[in-house]
Amino acid sequence: MRLYRKIFACLDGSEESFHAFEEAVKFSKDSGITVFALTVAPTYHGDISLIGIGLSLEELNKPYKDTLSRAKDIGNRYGVLVKSLYEEGEPFEKIVDISVEISADLIVMGKKGMSALREVLLGSVTERVIGYSNTDVLIVPKDALIKWDKTLVAVDVSPYGDRICSRAIEIAKNFYSEMNIISVLEVPSEVFAIKPEIFDNQMEKVKKYLKNLEMKFQKENISVNTILEEGEPYRKILETAEKINADLIVIGSHGRTGLKRLLMGSTCQRVIGLSKIPTLIVK
């Protein structure tokens, strides 16, 4: 069964969003995947005549309509039919709501070349989409390519890790991707100093967990390389991705409610912000 059938790309008029969209179109070419392009214009509640700028609402919204026109041109260039969607309102709300309405399998968003702290700020459109959507989100950095040849899957010892690996198995089956699973053991130095046995116990627990995951892949006739590292998780994930020349990082964002939806976790947040390759966030 095809993993992705409907890709939902979000365009804000920036070159980064157009790059991510073009990569999504290229990925969908000759695969039967339907591509949707959405742009969201802000809702204007004031009286245009009072601010004396002499512009109509139609003129104010023209850049957003032009964005969709350019998206269609990109689709035509690759022979891919693009279904364009224009909405007005709060961008993250529209992205989440429309993705549900069209039953999207994957949301694709671009990323500017910024640091982790500036790129994924609390309350940003990106973080809110990741926090509120139940659909997987693929973040594509500027100049990065969507490829599935070699995947690095980041897991921790939790039910969420099992969910991420289930998605990784689907990726391997659909794209014949070389699979690498990493888990990073982080024990605070003060804890290690007081009770060093805690480190040994955790190490054995993670080793056993990775072995169980490896067996799951083997049952599906998929070879996998497991990697156990010690240190700061986001650093080790990014270093390993670069070391093995990965095309994609797969990481999880825990399901949460209320304001906690926006707190996806520092590891996920920093990986997204600093990664030079696409990051797939599994919900």
C-alpha positions in Angstrom: 0.0 0.0 0.0 1.3 3.4 -0.9 2.4 5.4 2.1 1.6 8.8 0.9 -1.3 9.5 -1.5 -2.1 13.2 -0.8 0.6 15.7 -0.1 -0.3 19.1 1.3 2.2 21.8 0.7 2.0 25.2 2.5 3.1 28.3 0.6 3.7 31.7 2.3 5.3 33.4 -0.8 8.9 32.8 0.4 11.5 31.2 -1.7 12.0 28.6 1.0 8.3 27.5 0.8 8.5 27.4 -3.0 11.6 25.2 -2.8 9.8 22.8 -0.4 6.8 22.8 -2.7 8.9 22.1 -5.8 10.6 19.2 -4.0 7.2 17.8 -3.1 6.1 18.1 -6.8 9.2 16.3 -8.0 8.7 13.6 -5.4 5.1 13.0 -6.5 5.9 12.9 -10.2 5.0 9.6 -11.9 3.8 8.2 -8.6 0.1 9.0 -8.6 0.3 11.2 -5.6 -2.1 14.2 -5.5 -0.5 17.5 -4.6 -2.4 20.3 -2.9 -1.0 23.8 -2.6 -2.4 26.1 0.1 -1.7 29.8 0.8 -3.4 31.7 3.5 -4.1 35.4 3.4 -4.7 37.3 6.7 -8.3 38.3 7.3 -8.7 42.1 7.2 -11.3 43.5 9.6 -10.7 47.2 9.2 -12.0 49.8 6.8 -9.6 50.2 3.9 -10.9 53.8 3.2 -9.9 54.9 6.7 -6.2 54.2 6.3 -5.8 56.1 3.1 -3.7 53.7 1.1 -6.0 53.5 -1.8 -5.9 49.7 -2.1 -8.7 47.3 -2.5 -8.9 44.0 -0.7 -8.5 42.3 -4.1 -5.2 44.2 -4.6 -4.1 43.3 -1.0 -4.7 39.6 -1.7 -3.1 39.6 -5.1 0.3 38.4 -3.9 -1.4 35.3 -2.4 -3.2 34.6 -5.6 0.0 35.0 -7.5 1.6 32.5 -5.2 -0.9 29.8 -6.3 -0.4 30.8 -9.9 3.3 30.2 -9.5 2.6 26.9 -7.8 0.6 25.7 -10.8 3.4 26.7 -13.1 5.8 24.6 -11.1 3.4 21.7 -11.3 3.0 22.1 -15.1 6.8 22.1 -15.5 7.0 18.6 -14.0 3.7 17.4 -15.5 2.0 17.2 -12.1 -1.6 18.4 -11.6 -1.6 20.8 -8.6 -4.8 21.5 -6.8 -4.6 25.0 -5.4 -6.4 26.2 -2.3 -6.8 29.8 -1.2 -7.9 30.6 2.3 -8.2 33.6 4.6 -7.6 33.5 8.3 -5.0 32.2 10.8 -2.4 30.3 8.8 -1.8 27.4 11.2 -5.5 26.9 11.8 -6.2 26.7 8.1 -3.3 24.4 7.5 -4.5 22.0 10.2 -8.2 22.2 9.3 -7.7 21.8 5.5 -5.3 18.9 5.9 -8.1 17.1 7.7 -10.7 18.0 5.2 -8.7 16.7 2.3 -7.4 13.7 4.3 -3.8 14.6 3.6 -1.2 12.0 4.4 1.7 14.4 4.6 2.1 18.2 5.3 5.2 19.7 3.6 6.7 23.0 4.9 9.8 25.0 4.0 12.4 26.2 6.5 14.6 29.3 6.4 18.2 29.0 7.1 18.2 30.1 10.8 19.4 28.8 14.1 17.4 26.4 16.1 16.2 29.1 18.6 15.1 31.5 15.9 13.7 29.0 13.5 11.1 27.2 15.7 9.9 29.8 18.1 7.0 29.1 20.5 3.9 30.1 18.7 5.3 30.1 15.2 3.3 28.6 12.3 5.6 25.7 12.0 5.5 24.7 15.6 1.8 25.2 15.9 1.1 23.0 12.8 3.4 20.3 14.3 1.7 20.7 17.7 -2.0 20.6 16.5 -1.9 18.4 13.5 -2.4 14.7 13.6 -0.7 14.4 10.2 3.0 13.8 9.7 4.9 16.9 8.8 8.0 17.1 6.6 10.2 20.1 7.1 12.4 20.9 4.1 15.4 23.2 4.7 16.5 25.7 2.0 18.4 23.9 -0.8 17.7 20.4 0.7 16.3 17.6 -1.5 13.5 15.2 -0.6 15.2 11.8 -0.8 14.6 8.5 0.8 17.7 6.5 0.1 19.2 6.6 3.6 17.1 7.3 6.7 18.1 8.0 10.3 15.3 7.2 12.7 15.6 8.8 16.2 13.8 6.9 19.0 13.7 6.7 22.8 12.5 4.0 25.1 8.8 4.6 24.9 5.6 3.7 23.1 6.3 6.7 20.9 9.5 5.0 19.7 7.4 2.0 18.6 5.1 4.3 16.6 8.1 6.0 14.9 9.5 2.6 13.9 6.2 1.5 12.5 6.4 4.5 10.2 10.0 3.7 9.4 9.1 0.2 8.3 6.5 1.7 6.0 9.1 4.1 4.6 11.5 1.2 4.0 8.9 -0.8 2.2 7.7 2.1 0.0 11.0 3.7 -0.9 13.6 0.9 -0.3 15.3 3.2 2.1 18.4 2.1 4.0 17.4 2.2 7.7 19.4 3.4 10.6 18.0 3.7 14.1 19.6 5.9 16.7 18.9 6.1 20.4 20.9 8.6 22.6 21.5 7.9 26.3 21.6 11.1 28.3 22.3 10.8 32.0 23.0 14.0 33.9 26.5 14.1 35.3 25.3 14.9 38.8 23.1 11.7 38.7 26.0 9.6 37.4 28.3 10.9 40.2 25.8 9.9 42.9 24.6 6.6 41.4 26.8 5.4 38.5 24.7 2.2 38.4 21.9 4.2 37.0 23.9 4.7 33.8 24.6 1.0 33.5 21.0 0.1 34.0 19.8 2.6 31.4 22.4 1.4 29.0 21.2 -2.2 29.2 17.6 -1.0 28.9 18.3 0.9 25.7 20.4 -2.0 24.2 17.5 -4.4 24.8 15.0 -1.9 23.4 17.1 -1.5 20.2 17.4 -5.2 19.9 13.7 -5.6 20.0 13.2 -3.0 17.3 15.8 -4.7 15.2 13.8 -7.9 15.4 10.7 -6.1 14.3 12.5 -4.9 11.1 13.9 -8.4 10.5 10.4 -9.9 10.7 9.5 -7.6 7.8 12.7 -8.7 5.9 14.2 -5.3 6.3 17.8 -4.9 7.3 18.5 -2.1 9.9 21.6 -0.6 11.5 21.1 0.3 15.2 23.2 3.0 16.8 23.6 3.8 20.5 25.2 7.0 21.5 25.8 8.9 24.7 25.5 12.6 25.1 23.1 15.4 24.2 20.4 13.9 22.0 20.0 16.6 19.4 23.7 16.9 18.8 24.3 13.2 18.5 21.3 12.8 16.1 22.6 15.6 13.8 26.3 14.4 14.0 25.2 10.9 13.1 23.0 12.1 10.2 26.0 13.9 8.8 28.4 11.0 9.5 26.3 8.4 7.6 25.3 10.9 4.9 21.6 10.5 5.7 18.9 12.0 3.4 16.2 12.1 6.0 15.8 12.3 9.7 12.6 10.8 11.2 11.7 11.9 14.7 8.6 11.9 16.9 6.5 14.6 18.4 4.5 13.3 21.3 0.7 13.7 21.3 -0.3 16.4 23.8 -3.2 18.6 24.6 -3.7 22.3 25.3 -0.7 24.6 25.5 1.6 21.6 25.8 0.9 20.9 22.2 3.3 23.8 21.4 6.1 22.3 23.6 7.3 19.6 21.2 10.4 19.0 23.2 13.9 20.5 22.9 15.4 17.6 21.0 12.8 17.6 18.2 12.8 21.4 18.2 16.6 21.7 17.8 16.9 18.9 15.3 14.3 20.7 13.1 16.0 24.0 13.6 19.6 22.9 12.8 19.2 20.0 10.4 20.5 20.6 6.9 18.4 17.7 5.5 14.6 17.2 5.6 13.1 16.2 9.0 9.9 14.0 9.1 8.0 14.5 12.3 5.8 11.5 13.0 2.7 12.2 15.0 
